[in-house]
Amino acid sequence: MTTKLEKEEKLAAEETKSEARAAAAEEKLVEKAAAKEEALAAKAAKEAAIEKVGNPDALWQVVASAESEEEGWRKVTRRMAVSNGAIYQTETRRRNPDGSYALSQATVFVPA
């Protein structure tokens, strides 16, 4: 038979364990947030180090795009207008059995 004092001690021990788990979970969240913030800062610094001339995102227009994440492939065709025609770029990406990707690209000029 447990006494009232033993019950109180057991309850206090359980509360202490619960508080310790809560503190550990909170510490983990703080560490994750700090790691995420650090990664974002590193990405911003990396992007700032890249010198861009003009607006490269506005040059190419996607003509067609298809992909299957399940099957591990993607195909994209882009077009860039130039003064005397257009440049087309095709890209095919396939997932290899080891999880890496094989990439092939082709570019062609089509006169106006």
KADA-V658048 format. One record per residue. N is the residue number from 1. RES is the residue in one small letter. PHI is phi in radians with two decimals (NA if undefined). OMEGA is omega in degrees with one decimal (NA if undefined). Layout:
N_RES_PHI_OMEGA ; N_RES_PHI_OMEGA
This chain:
1_m_NA_-178.8 ; 2_t_-1.63_179.9 ; 3_t_-1.54_179.7 ; 4_k_-1.07_179.7 ; 5_l_-1.12_178.7 ; 6_e_-1.12_178.2 ; 7_k_-1.10_179.6 ; 8_e_-1.13_178.5 ; 9_e_-1.13_178.9 ; 10_k_-1.12_178.4 ; 11_l_-1.10_179.3 ; 12_a_-1.13_179.2 ; 13_a_-1.13_178.4 ; 14_e_-1.13_177.9 ; 15_e_-1.11_179.3 ; 16_t_-1.11_177.6 ; 17_k_-1.09_-179.6 ; 18_s_-1.12_178.2 ; 19_e_-1.13_179.3 ; 20_a_-1.15_177.8 ; 21_r_-1.12_179.0 ; 22_a_-1.11_179.4 ; 23_a_-1.15_179.1 ; 24_a_-1.16_178.6 ; 25_a_-1.13_179.1 ; 26_e_-1.13_178.8 ; 27_e_-1.11_178.1 ; 28_k_-1.09_178.7 ; 29_l_-1.09_179.0 ; 30_v_-1.11_178.8 ; 31_e_-1.11_178.7 ; 32_k_-1.11_179.7 ; 33_a_-1.10_179.2 ; 34_a_-1.15_179.4 ; 35_a_-1.14_179.4 ; 36_k_-1.14_179.0 ; 37_e_-1.09_178.9 ; 38_e_-1.14_178.8 ; 39_a_-1.13_178.4 ; 40_l_-1.13_178.6 ; 41_a_-1.15_178.7 ; 42_a_-1.14_179.2 ; 43_k_-1.13_179.2 ; 44_a_-1.11_179.2 ; 45_a_-1.15_179.2 ; 46_k_-1.15_179.3 ; 47_e_-1.17_179.4 ; 48_a_-1.19_-178.5 ; 49_a_-1.38_-179.6 ; 50_i_-1.48_179.4 ; 51_e_-1.55_179.3 ; 52_k_-2.02_176.2 ; 53_v_-2.04_-176.9 ; 54_g_1.33_179.0 ; 55_n_-2.13_-175.0 ; 56_p_-1.08_179.2 ; 57_d_-1.21_-177.8 ; 58_a_-1.51_-177.2 ; 59_l_-1.29_-174.7 ; 60_w_-1.68_175.4 ; 61_q_-2.00_178.3 ; 62_v_-1.34_178.2 ; 63_v_-1.53_-180.0 ; 64_a_-2.64_179.4 ; 65_s_-2.65_176.6 ; 66_a_-2.58_177.6 ; 67_e_-2.73_174.3 ; 68_s_-2.36_179.2 ; 69_e_-1.12_-179.7 ; 70_e_-1.09_-179.5 ; 71_e_-1.51_174.4 ; 72_g_1.42_178.0 ; 73_w_-2.39_177.3 ; 74_r_-2.68_176.4 ; 75_k_-2.29_-178.5 ; 76_v_-2.40_172.4 ; 77_t_-2.13_-179.8 ; 78_r_-2.12_-179.1 ; 79_r_-2.33_174.1 ; 80_m_-2.22_178.7 ; 81_a_-1.33_174.1 ; 82_v_-2.21_-171.6 ; 83_s_-1.02_-176.0 ; 84_n_-2.06_179.0 ; 85_g_2.72_-179.8 ; 86_a_-2.60_175.0 ; 87_i_-1.91_178.0 ; 88_y_-1.93_178.1 ; 89_q_-2.24_174.6 ; 90_t_-2.01_-178.5 ; 91_e_-2.44_176.0 ; 92_t_-2.20_179.2 ; 93_r_-2.19_178.5 ; 94_r_-2.27_178.0 ; 95_r_-1.45_177.0 ; 96_n_-1.43_178.8 ; 97_p_-1.02_179.8 ; 98_d_-1.47_177.9 ; 99_g_1.68_176.7 ; 100_s_-1.36_-178.6 ; 101_y_-2.12_172.1 ; 102_a_-1.80_-176.0 ; 103_l_-2.17_173.9 ; 104_s_-2.29_-179.3 ; 105_q_-2.37_174.9 ; 106_a_-2.48_179.5 ; 107_t_-2.27_-178.7 ; 108_v_-2.47_175.0 ; 109_f_-1.69_177.4 ; 110_v_-2.03_-179.2 ; 111_p_-1.17_-179.1 ; 112_a_-1.31_NA
